[in-house]
Amino acid sequence: MKLLVVTVNKNDSTSFYRANGVLGDLKKQMPLEITSINYTDMLDWTWATFIMFDVIFMQRPFREVGFQIAQFCRNLNIPLWIDYDDNLLDIPKDNKSYAVYGNEMVKKNIIETIKLANVVTVSTNALKEVLKAHNPNIRVIPNAFNDHIFNYRSQTIRKRGNLMLWRGSDTHNLDIYTYKDQINEMQSLFTNCVFAYCGFNPFFINETSNKRHFKTIDPIQYFKQIYGWSPMAMQVPLADSIFNRCKSNIAWIEGSFAGAVCLVPDWEEWQMPGTVRYSNPAEYGEKMKLLLNNNFNYRKYNDLSWEYIMDNLTLSKVNGQRIEILKGLL
């Protein structure tokens, strides 16, 4: 089978979880020849190129070129599979990506492209509910832990660093700001704990002696980095919005891999074993204080999370759903 994979940026973290990072693993489980390119590399493609493929996969198409590819697929009778990991139809105005996705023409491109797909896969049930009005064949394939690449994680993390981890880009500006008072208070109160921020450096979080900032790095190196840190906890502050409620729980997967207990919102997607959940800023502060207390049983909670991930959310298992989709499309 010849599969064309089209991404916005095949090297970014969304591709790692939803495109190249997962489809490449399929070659270990079925005969598959993959060609991977970005949308910008195919502006001069014609029917003569598309017709050479059995299935075309597009990750989060939103520009006109994505809609044009979908039209080629329909006209040439080539099965089209589309995947989304975020609710691009409802980006909050505080998110810098709103400058792109807030455009009505972009929203129209997304909707019309979805309508032409044979199947659309998404990462969460909440996102399925948003998109099902535009295509009857929406399937949820959760984000998963790549157990082939990161096979060095021991069953139980026995030694943890005194570190509270956060990771994300500046698109999470409002998310952190919503809980800044609680975070600043805990950061000042627990001076023996290092508060690490990977990616975005929130300027409204006090520059205390125990605050550390680390720049964004390659996803593979990032996993090695946080595993080496062995944080005791990971905080996931999210403002309550439709966009955030559609988000997947990869922060919990990453934190659990590193050995952390994760502080997460009390929403459907985050109802996972071993998590500590909050419903509002006041409770966020209370739960963070609980996690920073040395009496907390980190091993028990992390073991619960990791056991669930190993039983249900490894890529080698979850990719079985993608295999079924490819077989069905042919």
GIFEN-V261860 format. One record per residue. N is the residue number from 1. RES is the residue in one letter. SS is DSSP state (@ for helix, = for strand, . for the rest). PSI is psi in radians with two decimals (NA if undefined). OMEGA is omega as a letter, one per 20 degrees, with the letter a starting at -180 (none if undefined). Layout:
n->(N | N)
res->(RES | RES)
ss->(SS | SS)
psi->(PSI | PSI)
omega->(OMEGA | OMEGA)
This chain:
n->(1 | 2 | 3 | 4 | 5 | 6 | 7 | 8 | 9 | 10 | 11 | 12 | 13 | 14 | 15 | 16 | 17 | 18 | 19 | 20 | 21 | 22 | 23 | 24 | 25 | 26 | 27 | 28 | 29 | 30 | 31 | 32 | 33 | 34 | 35 | 36 | 37 | 38 | 39 | 40 | 41 | 42 | 43 | 44 | 45 | 46 | 47 | 48 | 49 | 50 | 51 | 52 | 53 | 54 | 55 | 56 | 57 | 58 | 59 | 60 | 61 | 62 | 63 | 64 | 65 | 66 | 67 | 68 | 69 | 70 | 71 | 72 | 73 | 74 | 75 | 76 | 77 | 78 | 79 | 80 | 81 | 82 | 83 | 84 | 85 | 86 | 87 | 88 | 89 | 90 | 91 | 92 | 93 | 94 | 95 | 96 | 97 | 98 | 99 | 100 | 101 | 102 | 103 | 104 | 105 | 106 | 107 | 108 | 109 | 110 | 111 | 112 | 113 | 114 | 115 | 116 | 117 | 118 | 119 | 120 | 121 | 122 | 123 | 124 | 125 | 126 | 127 | 128 | 129 | 130 | 131 | 132 | 133 | 134 | 135 | 136 | 137 | 138 | 139 | 140 | 141 | 142 | 143 | 144 | 145 | 146 | 147 | 148 | 149 | 150 | 151 | 152 | 153 | 154 | 155 | 156 | 157 | 158 | 159 | 160 | 161 | 162 | 163 | 164 | 165 | 166 | 167 | 168 | 169 | 170 | 171 | 172 | 173 | 174 | 175 | 176 | 177 | 178 | 179 | 180 | 181 | 182 | 183 | 184 | 185 | 186 | 187 | 188 | 189 | 190 | 191 | 192 | 193 | 194 | 195 | 196 | 197 | 198 | 199 | 200 | 201 | 202 | 203 | 204 | 205 | 206 | 207 | 208 | 209 | 210 | 211 | 212 | 213 | 214 | 215 | 216 | 217 | 218 | 219 | 220 | 221 | 222 | 223 | 224 | 225 | 226 | 227 | 228 | 229 | 230 | 231 | 232 | 233 | 234 | 235 | 236 | 237 | 238 | 239 | 240 | 241 | 242 | 243 | 244 | 245 | 246 | 247 | 248 | 249 | 250 | 251 | 252 | 253 | 254 | 255 | 256 | 257 | 258 | 259 | 260 | 261 | 262 | 263 | 264 | 265 | 266 | 267 | 268 | 269 | 270 | 271 | 272 | 273 | 274 | 275 | 276 | 277 | 278 | 279 | 280 | 281 | 282 | 283 | 284 | 285 | 286 | 287 | 288 | 289 | 290 | 291 | 292 | 293 | 294 | 295 | 296 | 297 | 298 | 299 | 300 | 301 | 302 | 303 | 304 | 305 | 306 | 307 | 308 | 309 | 310 | 311 | 312 | 313 | 314 | 315 | 316 | 317 | 318 | 319 | 320 | 321 | 322 | 323 | 324 | 325 | 326 | 327 | 328 | 329 | 330)
res->(M | K | L | L | V | V | T | V | N | K | N | D | S | T | S | F | Y | R | A | N | G | V | L | G | D | L | K | K | Q | M | P | L | E | I | T | S | I | N | Y | T | D | M | L | D | W | T | W | A | T | F | I | M | F | D | V | I | F | M | Q | R | P | F | R | E | V | G | F | Q | I | A | Q | F | C | R | N | L | N | I | P | L | W | I | D | Y | D | D | N | L | L | D | I | P | K | D | N | K | S | Y | A | V | Y | G | N | E | M | V | K | K | N | I | I | E | T | I | K | L | A | N | V | V | T | V | S | T | N | A | L | K | E | V | L | K | A | H | N | P | N | I | R | V | I | P | N | A | F | N | D | H | I | F | N | Y | R | S | Q | T | I | R | K | R | G | N | L | M | L | W | R | G | S | D | T | H | N | L | D | I | Y | T | Y | K | D | Q | I | N | E | M | Q | S | L | F | T | N | C | V | F | A | Y | C | G | F | N | P | F | F | I | N | E | T | S | N | K | R | H | F | K | T | I | D | P | I | Q | Y | F | K | Q | I | Y | G | W | S | P | M | A | M | Q | V | P | L | A | D | S | I | F | N | R | C | K | S | N | I | A | W | I | E | G | S | F | A | G | A | V | C | L | V | P | D | W | E | E | W | Q | M | P | G | T | V | R | Y | S | N | P | A | E | Y | G | E | K | M | K | L | L | L | N | N | N | F | N | Y | R | K | Y | N | D | L | S | W | E | Y | I | M | D | N | L | T | L | S | K | V | N | G | Q | R | I | E | I | L | K | G | L | L)
ss->(. | = | = | = | = | = | = | . | . | . | . | . | @ | @ | @ | @ | @ | @ | . | @ | @ | @ | @ | @ | @ | @ | . | . | . | . | . | . | = | = | = | = | = | = | @ | @ | @ | . | . | . | . | . | @ | @ | @ | @ | . | . | . | . | = | = | = | = | = | . | . | . | . | @ | @ | @ | @ | @ | @ | @ | @ | @ | @ | @ | @ | @ | . | . | = | = | = | = | = | = | . | . | . | . | . | . | . | . | . | . | . | . | . | @ | @ | @ | @ | . | . | @ | @ | @ | @ | @ | @ | @ | @ | @ | @ | @ | @ | @ | . | . | = | = | = | = | . | . | @ | @ | @ | @ | @ | @ | @ | . | . | . | . | . | . | = | = | = | . | . | . | . | = | . | . | . | . | . | . | . | . | . | . | . | . | . | . | . | = | = | = | = | = | = | = | = | . | @ | @ | @ | @ | @ | @ | @ | @ | @ | . | @ | @ | @ | @ | @ | @ | @ | @ | @ | @ | . | . | . | . | = | = | = | = | = | = | . | . | . | . | . | . | . | . | . | . | . | = | = | = | = | . | . | . | . | @ | @ | @ | @ | @ | @ | @ | @ | @ | @ | @ | . | = | = | = | = | = | . | . | . | . | . | . | @ | @ | @ | @ | . | . | . | . | @ | @ | @ | @ | @ | @ | @ | @ | @ | . | . | = | = | = | = | = | . | . | @ | @ | @ | . | . | . | . | . | = | = | = | . | . | @ | @ | @ | @ | @ | @ | @ | @ | @ | @ | @ | @ | . | . | . | . | . | @ | @ | @ | @ | @ | @ | @ | @ | @ | @ | @ | @ | @ | @ | @ | . | = | @ | @ | @ | @ | @ | @ | @ | @ | @ | @ | @ | @ | @ | @ | @ | .)
psi->(2.35 | 2.07 | 2.21 | 2.16 | 2.10 | 2.14 | 2.85 | -0.83 | 1.80 | -0.15 | -0.10 | 3.06 | -0.51 | -0.61 | -0.63 | -0.72 | -0.42 | -0.18 | -1.81 | -0.67 | -0.40 | -0.61 | -0.55 | -0.57 | -0.42 | -0.48 | -0.34 | -0.24 | -0.23 | 2.71 | 2.06 | 2.24 | 2.01 | 2.30 | 2.15 | 2.20 | 2.88 | 2.76 | -0.65 | -0.26 | 0.02 | 0.48 | -0.41 | 0.28 | 2.60 | -3.09 | -0.53 | -0.48 | -0.80 | -0.63 | -0.21 | -0.10 | 2.62 | -0.66 | 2.51 | 2.26 | 2.24 | 2.26 | 2.21 | 0.99 | 2.42 | -0.31 | 3.02 | -0.59 | -0.60 | -0.74 | -0.66 | -0.69 | -0.74 | -0.67 | -0.70 | -0.81 | -0.77 | -0.77 | -0.55 | -0.01 | 0.72 | 2.21 | 2.35 | 2.22 | 2.17 | 2.54 | 2.42 | 2.45 | -0.18 | 2.73 | 1.49 | -0.14 | -0.11 | 0.94 | 2.22 | 2.64 | -0.41 | -0.29 | 2.24 | -0.40 | -0.19 | -0.51 | -0.48 | -0.98 | -0.24 | -0.21 | 2.28 | -0.58 | -0.64 | -0.77 | -0.70 | -0.73 | -0.79 | -0.87 | -0.80 | -0.56 | -0.74 | -0.69 | -0.51 | -0.15 | 2.54 | -0.61 | 2.51 | 2.18 | 2.52 | 2.92 | -0.33 | 2.77 | -0.65 | -0.68 | -0.62 | -0.74 | -0.59 | -0.72 | -0.25 | -0.29 | -0.31 | -0.16 | 2.25 | -0.26 | 1.24 | 2.21 | 2.44 | 2.07 | 1.89 | 2.68 | 2.56 | 2.86 | 2.21 | 1.64 | -0.12 | -0.79 | -0.82 | 1.03 | 0.18 | 0.00 | 2.17 | 2.80 | -0.71 | 2.24 | 2.00 | -0.46 | 2.10 | 2.54 | 2.76 | 1.26 | 2.35 | 2.09 | 2.45 | 2.50 | 2.55 | 3.03 | -3.10 | 0.00 | -0.22 | 0.31 | -0.96 | -0.59 | -0.88 | -0.69 | -0.59 | -0.53 | 0.34 | -0.66 | -0.76 | -0.73 | -0.78 | -0.71 | -0.82 | -0.63 | -0.61 | -0.54 | -0.73 | 1.32 | -0.27 | -0.13 | 2.40 | 2.24 | 1.85 | 2.37 | 1.95 | 2.12 | -1.82 | 2.42 | 1.71 | 1.98 | -0.33 | 0.04 | 2.20 | 2.46 | 1.21 | 2.94 | -0.34 | 0.22 | 2.33 | 2.49 | 2.38 | 2.30 | 2.77 | 2.39 | 3.04 | 2.41 | -0.65 | -0.76 | -0.59 | -0.78 | -0.72 | -0.68 | -0.91 | -0.51 | -0.66 | -0.57 | -0.58 | 1.06 | 2.62 | -0.46 | 2.71 | 2.29 | 2.40 | 1.38 | 2.14 | 2.22 | 2.57 | 1.91 | 2.83 | -0.71 | -0.85 | -0.57 | -0.31 | -0.15 | 2.66 | 3.02 | 0.61 | -0.45 | -0.67 | -0.72 | -0.82 | -0.78 | -0.72 | -0.71 | -0.72 | -0.21 | 0.08 | 2.77 | 2.31 | 2.29 | 1.96 | 2.80 | 2.62 | 1.13 | 2.91 | -0.85 | -0.37 | 0.19 | 1.23 | 2.61 | 2.45 | 0.04 | 2.72 | 2.16 | 2.63 | 2.75 | -0.25 | 2.96 | -0.71 | -0.77 | -0.53 | -0.81 | -0.71 | -0.77 | -0.61 | -0.71 | -0.68 | -0.75 | -0.53 | -0.13 | 2.22 | -0.21 | -0.12 | 2.47 | 1.40 | -0.73 | -0.76 | -0.85 | -0.75 | -0.66 | -0.66 | -0.77 | -0.83 | -0.64 | -0.71 | -0.74 | -0.77 | -0.55 | -0.49 | -0.43 | 0.54 | 2.56 | -0.62 | -0.51 | -0.82 | -0.56 | -0.23 | -0.57 | -0.64 | -0.62 | -0.77 | -0.64 | -0.83 | -0.76 | -0.69 | -0.62 | -0.47 | NA)
omega->(r | a | r | r | a | a | r | r | a | a | a | a | r | r | r | a | a | a | a | a | a | a | r | r | a | a | r | a | a | r | a | r | a | r | a | r | r | r | a | a | a | a | a | r | r | r | a | r | a | a | r | a | r | a | r | r | r | r | r | r | r | r | a | a | r | r | r | r | r | r | r | a | a | a | a | a | r | r | a | r | a | r | r | r | r | r | a | r | a | r | r | a | r | a | a | r | r | r | r | a | r | r | a | r | r | r | r | r | a | a | a | r | r | a | a | a | r | r | r | r | a | a | a | r | a | r | r | a | r | a | a | r | a | r | a | a | r | a | r | r | a | r | a | r | a | a | r | a | a | a | a | a | r | a | a | r | a | a | a | r | a | a | r | a | r | r | r | r | r | r | r | a | a | a | r | a | r | a | a | a | a | a | r | a | a | a | r | a | a | a | r | a | r | r | a | r | a | a | r | r | a | a | a | r | a | r | r | a | a | r | r | r | r | a | r | r | r | a | a | r | r | r | r | a | a | r | r | r | a | a | r | a | r | r | a | r | r | r | a | r | r | r | a | r | r | a | r | a | a | r | r | r | a | r | r | r | a | r | a | r | a | r | a | r | a | r | a | a | a | r | a | r | r | r | r | a | r | a | a | a | a | r | r | r | a | a | r | r | r | a | a | r | a | r | a | a | a | a | a | a | a | r | r | r | a | r | r | r | r | a | a | a | r | a | a | r | a | a | r | r | r | r | r | r | r | r | a | r | a | none)
